[in-house]
Amino acid sequence: MPQHTRPRPICGHCDGFPTVTITTGTRTPDGQRKTITADCPACHGTGHTTPARAHTRIGA
């Protein structure tokens, strides 16, 4: 029987678009635009939030 994994919730801060590329306004020597990449600080570039883990008692 196949095992199904539940979908992880999408990050509410970036709505599932965790990485963006921003132009700096300058150009490289060969004429291309210089860019930087920024990741979502809430999900660290994954696009998903981690569900809360269930606490288990040890030695119960």
Secondary structure, DSSP 8 states (H G I E B T S, - for coil): ---------B-TTTTT--EEEEEEEEE-TTS-EEEEEEE-TTTTTSSB---------TT-
